[in-house]
Amino acid sequence: MTTDRLAQLSGIELFSGLKPAALDLVSRIATEETFKRGDKIFRHGDPGEKLYLILEGKVRISREVPGMGEEALAVLGPGQLFGEMALLDESPRSADANVHESCRLLAVPRDGFDDLLFLNKDLAYEVLWSIVKMLLRRLRETNDKLTFLSTTNKF
């Protein structure tokens, strides 16, 4: 695979600790997708079939709140990923992913990723450990936000 693709993958938190051979394996199953501002990448409740890595542009992750409209959960940019829960379980999407600014994404399909991890245990170990670290960091950030909201009476 191209060194450009390997550099893109190594710049993503989930894959940043992988060895070059492991990055090459992941790059072989990834495809590039482009979206225009306002496009929906997926909707809450859709089947989770891909993980997306943002190469260019911005993606807004949100939920519709009855009676209130869209509640933005995050606006993600280059180097960030979303839809990773699709690689961990077979539950439907937990939020909407909308294109905030025209973007170029690298999509990693769940079925190809599962096959890759099944056939390469060293890669599975590296990737799953990276996922654990990423999820722990996010949990700590959520705890900090909840603590801030509760101490400032914004809950």
C-alpha positions as a Markdown table, in Angstrom:
| # | Residue | x | y | z |
|---|---|---|---|---|
| 1 | Met | 0.0 | 0.0 | 0.0 |
| 2 | Thr | 1.1 | 3.6 | -0.4 |
| 3 | Thr | 3.2 | 5.3 | 2.2 |
| 4 | Asp | 0.6 | 8.1 | 2.1 |
| 5 | Arg | -2.2 | 5.7 | 3.3 |
| 6 | Leu | 0.2 | 4.3 | 6.0 |
| 7 | Ala | 0.9 | 7.8 | 7.2 |
| 8 | Gln | -2.8 | 8.6 | 7.3 |
| 9 | Leu | -3.5 | 5.5 | 9.4 |
| 10 | Ser | -0.6 | 6.1 | 11.7 |
| 11 | Gly | -1.9 | 9.6 | 12.4 |
| 12 | Ile | -5.2 | 8.2 | 13.8 |
| 13 | Glu | -5.3 | 7.6 | 17.5 |
| 14 | Leu | -6.6 | 4.0 | 17.2 |
| 15 | Phe | -3.8 | 2.9 | 14.9 |
| 16 | Ser | -1.0 | 5.2 | 16.0 |
| 17 | Gly | 0.8 | 2.5 | 18.0 |
| 18 | Leu | 0.6 | -0.2 | 15.4 |
| 19 | Lys | 3.8 | -1.5 | 13.7 |
| 20 | Pro | 4.2 | -0.8 | 9.9 |
| 21 | Ala | 3.3 | -4.4 | 9.0 |
| 22 | Ala | 0.0 | -4.1 | 11.0 |
| 23 | Leu | -0.8 | -0.7 | 9.4 |
| 24 | Asp | -0.3 | -2.2 | 6.0 |
| 25 | Leu | -2.8 | -5.0 | 6.8 |
| 26 | Val | -5.4 | -2.5 | 7.9 |
| 27 | Ser | -4.7 | -0.2 | 4.9 |
| 28 | Arg | -5.5 | -3.1 | 2.5 |
| 29 | Ile | -9.1 | -3.3 | 3.7 |
| 30 | Ala | -9.8 | 0.5 | 4.0 |
| 31 | Thr | -11.5 | 2.5 | 1.2 |
| 32 | Glu | -11.7 | 6.2 | 0.7 |
| 33 | Glu | -15.1 | 7.9 | 0.7 |
| 34 | Thr | -16.0 | 11.6 | 0.1 |
| 35 | Phe | -19.0 | 13.5 | 1.3 |
| 36 | Lys | -20.4 | 17.0 | 0.8 |
| 37 | Arg | -21.5 | 19.4 | 3.5 |
| 38 | Gly | -25.0 | 18.4 | 4.8 |
| 39 | Asp | -24.7 | 14.8 | 3.8 |
| 40 | Lys | -25.7 | 12.1 | 6.3 |
| 41 | Ile | -23.0 | 9.4 | 6.7 |
| 42 | Phe | -25.2 | 7.4 | 8.9 |
| 43 | Arg | -28.3 | 7.7 | 11.2 |
| 44 | His | -29.0 | 6.7 | 14.7 |
| 45 | Gly | -30.4 | 3.1 | 14.5 |
| 46 | Asp | -28.6 | 2.2 | 11.3 |
| 47 | Pro | -26.5 | -1.0 | 11.3 |
| 48 | Gly | -22.9 | -0.3 | 12.2 |
| 49 | Glu | -20.9 | -1.6 | 9.3 |
| 50 | Lys | -17.8 | 0.7 | 9.2 |
| 51 | Leu | -15.4 | 2.7 | 11.2 |
| 52 | Tyr | -14.5 | 6.0 | 9.7 |
| 53 | Leu | -11.2 | 7.9 | 9.9 |
| 54 | Ile | -11.3 | 11.6 | 9.0 |
| 55 | Leu | -8.6 | 12.6 | 6.5 |
| 56 | Glu | -10.0 | 16.0 | 5.6 |
| 57 | Gly | -13.0 | 18.1 | 6.7 |
| 58 | Lys | -15.3 | 17.9 | 9.7 |
| 59 | Val | -18.1 | 15.5 | 10.9 |
| 60 | Arg | -20.8 | 16.4 | 13.4 |
| 61 | Ile | -21.9 | 13.6 | 15.7 |
| 62 | Ser | -25.4 | 14.3 | 17.1 |
| 63 | Arg | -28.7 | 12.9 | 18.4 |
| 64 | Glu | -32.2 | 14.2 | 17.8 |
| 65 | Val | -33.8 | 15.2 | 21.1 |
| 66 | Pro | -37.6 | 15.0 | 21.0 |
| 67 | Gly | -39.1 | 18.5 | 21.2 |
| 68 | Met | -35.7 | 20.2 | 21.1 |
| 69 | Gly | -34.1 | 19.2 | 17.8 |
| 70 | Glu | -30.5 | 18.2 | 17.1 |
| 71 | Glu | -28.1 | 18.0 | 20.0 |
| 72 | Ala | -24.5 | 18.0 | 18.8 |
| 73 | Leu | -22.3 | 15.7 | 20.8 |
| 74 | Ala | -19.0 | 16.4 | 19.0 |
| 75 | Val | -17.6 | 18.0 | 15.9 |
| 76 | Leu | -14.6 | 15.9 | 14.8 |
| 77 | Gly | -11.8 | 16.8 | 12.4 |
| 78 | Pro | -8.8 | 15.4 | 10.6 |
| 79 | Gly | -7.0 | 12.6 | 12.5 |
| 80 | Gln | -10.1 | 11.7 | 14.5 |
| 81 | Leu | -12.3 | 8.7 | 14.1 |
| 82 | Phe | -16.0 | 7.8 | 14.6 |
| 83 | Gly | -18.2 | 4.7 | 14.3 |
| 84 | Glu | -15.7 | 2.6 | 16.2 |
| 85 | Met | -18.4 | 1.0 | 18.3 |
| 86 | Ala | -19.4 | -0.8 | 15.1 |
| 87 | Leu | -16.1 | -2.7 | 15.2 |
| 88 | Leu | -16.7 | -3.8 | 18.8 |
| 89 | Asp | -20.3 | -5.0 | 18.7 |
| 90 | Glu | -23.2 | -5.5 | 16.4 |
| 91 | Ser | -25.5 | -2.9 | 17.9 |
| 92 | Pro | -27.1 | -0.2 | 15.8 |
| 93 | Arg | -25.6 | 3.2 | 15.5 |
| 94 | Ser | -26.0 | 5.2 | 18.7 |
| 95 | Ala | -26.0 | 8.7 | 17.0 |
| 96 | Asp | -26.2 | 10.5 | 13.7 |
| 97 | Ala | -23.0 | 11.4 | 11.7 |
| 98 | Asn | -23.5 | 14.5 | 9.6 |
| 99 | Val | -21.0 | 16.2 | 7.3 |
| 100 | His | -20.2 | 19.5 | 8.9 |
| 101 | Glu | -17.6 | 20.5 | 6.2 |
| 102 | Ser | -17.0 | 18.5 | 3.0 |
| 103 | Cys | -14.8 | 15.6 | 4.0 |
| 104 | Arg | -12.7 | 12.8 | 2.8 |
| 105 | Leu | -12.9 | 9.7 | 5.0 |
| 106 | Leu | -11.1 | 6.4 | 5.2 |
| 107 | Ala | -13.7 | 3.6 | 5.8 |
| 108 | Val | -12.8 | 0.3 | 7.5 |
| 109 | Pro | -15.5 | -2.3 | 7.1 |
| 110 | Arg | -16.4 | -4.4 | 10.2 |
| 111 | Asp | -16.4 | -7.7 | 8.3 |
| 112 | Gly | -13.0 | -7.2 | 6.8 |
| 113 | Phe | -11.6 | -6.0 | 10.1 |
| 114 | Asp | -13.0 | -9.0 | 12.0 |
| 115 | Asp | -11.4 | -11.3 | 9.5 |
| 116 | Leu | -8.1 | -9.5 | 9.8 |
| 117 | Leu | -8.1 | -9.7 | 13.6 |
| 118 | Phe | -9.1 | -13.4 | 13.5 |
| 119 | Leu | -6.3 | -14.3 | 11.1 |
| 120 | Asn | -3.6 | -12.2 | 12.8 |
| 121 | Lys | -3.6 | -12.5 | 16.6 |
| 122 | Asp | -0.7 | -10.1 | 17.1 |
| 123 | Leu | -2.6 | -7.4 | 15.2 |
| 124 | Ala | -5.7 | -8.2 | 17.2 |
| 125 | Tyr | -3.8 | -7.7 | 20.5 |
| 126 | Glu | -2.3 | -4.4 | 19.3 |
| 127 | Val | -5.6 | -3.0 | 18.0 |
| 128 | Leu | -7.7 | -4.1 | 20.9 |
| 129 | Trp | -5.2 | -2.7 | 23.4 |
| 130 | Ser | -5.3 | 0.6 | 21.5 |
| 131 | Ile | -9.1 | 0.6 | 21.7 |
| 132 | Val | -9.0 | 0.0 | 25.4 |
| 133 | Lys | -6.7 | 3.0 | 25.9 |
| 134 | Met | -8.9 | 5.2 | 23.7 |
| 135 | Leu | -12.1 | 4.3 | 25.5 |
| 136 | Leu | -10.5 | 4.8 | 28.9 |
| 137 | Arg | -9.4 | 8.3 | 27.8 |
| 138 | Arg | -12.9 | 9.1 | 26.6 |
| 139 | Leu | -14.4 | 7.8 | 29.8 |
| 140 | Arg | -12.1 | 10.0 | 31.9 |
| 141 | Glu | -13.1 | 13.0 | 29.7 |
| 142 | Thr | -16.8 | 12.2 | 30.3 |
| 143 | Asn | -16.2 | 11.9 | 34.0 |
| 144 | Asp | -14.5 | 15.3 | 34.0 |
| 145 | Lys | -17.4 | 16.9 | 32.1 |
| 146 | Leu | -19.9 | 15.3 | 34.5 |
| 147 | Thr | -18.0 | 16.5 | 37.5 |
| 148 | Phe | -17.8 | 20.0 | 36.0 |
| 149 | Leu | -21.6 | 20.0 | 35.3 |
| 150 | Ser | -22.5 | 18.8 | 38.7 |
| 151 | Thr | -20.3 | 21.3 | 40.5 |
| 152 | Thr | -21.5 | 24.2 | 38.5 |
| 153 | Asn | -25.2 | 23.2 | 38.8 |
| 154 | Lys | -25.6 | 22.9 | 35.0 |
| 155 | Phe | -27.0 | 19.4 | 35.2 |
